[in-house]
């Protein structure tokens, strides 16, 4: 069966704007108004807390966030606190799990595989975390985070892969609630010279398309949205 995916390449998008867009698209997908859709973007510096509201894992007072140029937002995704910012590749899939025949666990595993495959293209051996450690790791250093929401079988939120973000932002949180672990990036781990970030983001999209088995991809860039 031919599976179609519409890919929106959006550049840098404010977190709340992306959140509202995801909510609208998820509603449209549930109502069968649109096909599966993948948002590819970056965010300005933003800390997000999942639905368990583990804001105690933010290590600086809210009042100091402005001084470091970051925002804090509460969300309905799974997972703990995380950071999004420039030079981090983000994918937000709005897909029907029923239509692609996946349960929640298998879906998350495929998101992990998407990032593992991307890292391998640049000679970096990444793997899934140990039990209770979500996301993708290089030894004990986290390179990719996952936090998803599934409502009526439709996904939102997704994955964040560190190309070359300012890792100092991660010092202000306990990333994903896992203490004593470092955060890393493709730039730090790769022994090869990396291409432009746009190329890496394209490769991440290609890995997603391959691993989830889409055969018909419709690309939309910012100018057409």
Number of C-alpha atoms within 10 A of each C-alpha: 6 8 15 16 22 18 21 20 23 17 14 16 14 14 21 13 9 19 16 11 13 21 15 12 22 27 17 14 20 19 9 11 10 16 17 24 23 23 24 22 23 24 20 18 20 20 23 23 25 21 15 14 16 17 19 13 19 21 12 12 9 13 7 10 16 10 8 9 11 17 17 19 12 15 18 17 20 18 23 22 28 24 25 25 23 17 21 25 27 25 26 23 26 29 23 23 18 11 11 14 9 15 11 13 8 12 17 19 14 16 25 24 21 24 27 25 21 23 27 12 12 18 14 18 16 24 21 19 17 11 6 7 14 21 27 28 25 22 13 16 17 25 27 30 25 24 23 20 19 18 11 11 17 20 25 26 24 21 22 26 29 25 23 17 21 15 15 9 18 19 13 16 21 21 21 22 18 15 10 9 12 18 17 23 23 24 15 12 18 16 11 11 8 13 9 8 14 14 11 19 23 14 17 23 22 17 20 23 20 12 13 17 15 17 12 12 15 10 12 14 12 10 7 9 8
